[in-house]
């Protein structure tokens, strides 16, 4: 019996790396997994790996920064598995440019993917997490949220934004509640 039996998770950025590994681990522990990535090929590859393990899964190849993606992910989880209990905001991007050379459009792109998209998914998921009696929201940041380096102003500031984005406590308890 897995530690996540009966749980339903959304994992963004699941086409590779931490996101793919998390989707596979959640499934191995018994969760049904809805996963998303910008790359259709990467999404298909993750779906193939999940199906090879007989996991219950659903895939969506989409841009997480698009306002329609978060509601589509939540709807897919609800329609396919009946509920949502875990959100893993993992998708992220970066750029390497000195501030003096960084176009505003690139700054916005990094912040839209790394911060705004996480907020949109939290906002879309909250009603379902509350309806399920609670759940977990995992926002992936970086040690660069508390540091900086040459050429990483957009990335570091976006990860600081992630670290500062907490789930609303609208009906969701936390380990800090008495």
Buried (B, 14 or more C-beta within 10 A) or exposed (E): EEEBEEBBBBBBBBBEEBBBBBBBBBBBBBBBBBBBBBEEEBBBBBBEBBEEEEBBBBBBBBBBBEEEBBBBBBBBBBEEBEBBBBBBBBBBBBBEBEEEEBEEEBBEBBBBBBBBBBBBBBBBBBBBBBEBEEBBBEBBBBEBBEEEEEBBBBBBBBBBBBBEBEBEEEEBEEEEEE
